[in-house]
């Protein structure tokens, strides 16, 4: 009887369990870029520092920008931000005037089962010659 029980336990322990990784919630992390020169647009690979059950499974599903700016999804991992540096820019609560101007918004990544949201930020820090 004990031998039969050991064989059953051994067989059951060898049966592979179904992988559940794909059902884990992805984690999106904030993305920051600092520019020394004003550019008309900036591409940010926002999924570069995000992680989930596999980087290849993450894709962008939504992106927002502050008023006066425009953000669009270029491919499944990249956001393009069109920045009007002369126009209206909103500043976050933690804005430091020494840092220059800033444009920011949010993006949402999904693995097909769950979503996660984070912030993207583009700082314009002029190159100051001393």
C-alpha positions in Angstrom: 0.0 0.0 0.0 2.8 2.4 0.9 4.6 1.6 -2.3 1.5 2.3 -4.4 1.0 5.6 -2.6 4.6 6.6 -3.3 4.2 5.7 -7.0 1.0 7.8 -7.2 2.6 10.8 -5.5 5.6 10.5 -7.9 3.5 10.3 -11.0 1.3 13.2 -9.9 4.4 15.3 -9.1 5.8 14.7 -12.6 2.6 15.9 -14.4 3.3 19.4 -15.7 1.0 22.1 -14.4 -0.4 24.5 -16.9 1.6 27.7 -17.2 -0.1 30.7 -15.6 2.4 33.4 -16.4 0.3 34.9 -19.2 -2.4 35.8 -16.6 0.0 37.9 -14.5 -0.7 41.6 -14.4 1.9 43.6 -16.4 3.8 46.3 -14.6 4.3 49.7 -16.4 7.1 52.0 -15.1 7.4 55.7 -15.7 9.5 56.9 -18.7 11.5 60.1 -18.7 13.5 61.8 -21.4 15.6 64.9 -21.1 16.4 67.0 -24.2 19.2 69.5 -24.6 17.6 70.8 -27.8 14.0 71.4 -28.8 12.8 68.8 -31.2 9.4 68.8 -33.0 8.7 65.2 -31.8 10.3 62.5 -29.6 9.9 58.7 -29.9 9.9 56.8 -26.6 10.0 53.0 -26.4 7.8 53.0 -23.3 7.7 49.2 -23.1 11.4 49.0 -22.7 11.4 49.2 -18.9 8.0 47.6 -18.4 7.6 43.9 -17.6 5.1 41.2 -17.5 4.8 37.6 -18.5 7.1 38.4 -21.4 8.2 41.6 -23.1 7.0 40.4 -26.5 3.5 40.0 -25.1 3.2 43.6 -24.0 1.6 46.1 -26.4 0.3 49.7 -26.1 -3.4 50.1 -26.0 -3.8 53.8 -25.1 -1.8 57.0 -24.7 -2.7 60.6 -23.5 -0.9 63.9 -23.5 -1.4 67.3 -21.8 -3.4 70.0 -23.6 -1.3 71.6 -26.4 0.6 68.4 -27.1 -0.2 65.3 -29.2 0.8 61.7 -28.5 0.3 58.8 -30.8 1.1 55.1 -30.8 3.7 54.3 -33.5 3.9 50.5 -33.0 3.1 48.1 -30.2 5.8 49.5 -27.9 6.6 53.1 -29.1 4.9 56.4 -28.4 5.6 59.5 -30.6 5.1 62.8 -28.8 4.6 65.9 -31.0 5.7 68.8 -28.8 4.8 72.5 -29.4 7.4 74.2 -27.3 6.0 77.6 -28.0 2.5 76.6 -27.0 0.8 75.8 -23.7 2.7 73.3 -21.5 1.2 72.0 -18.2 3.6 71.4 -15.4 3.4 68.6 -12.8 3.1 69.5 -9.1 6.7 68.6 -8.6 7.9 71.1 -11.3 11.2 72.8 -10.7 11.7 75.9 -12.9 15.4 75.1 -13.2 14.5 72.0 -15.1 13.2 73.9 -18.1 9.9 73.0 -19.8 8.1 69.8 -19.7 5.5 67.7 -21.6 3.9 64.7 -20.0 1.1 62.2 -20.3 0.2 58.6 -19.6 0.2 55.3 -21.5 -1.4 52.0 -20.9 0.2 48.6 -21.7 -1.6 45.3 -21.9 -0.7 41.6 -22.2 -4.1 40.7 -23.5 -5.5 39.8 -20.1 -4.7 42.8 -17.9 -3.6 46.4 -18.2 -1.2 48.7 -16.4 -0.7 52.5 -16.7 2.3 54.7 -16.2 3.5 58.3 -17.0 5.8 59.4 -19.8 7.7 62.8 -19.3 9.8 64.8 -21.7 12.0 67.5 -20.2 13.6 70.3 -22.1 16.7 71.3 -20.2 18.6 73.9 -22.3 22.3 73.5 -22.6 23.6 76.3 -20.5 27.1 77.5 -21.2 29.0 78.8 -18.2 
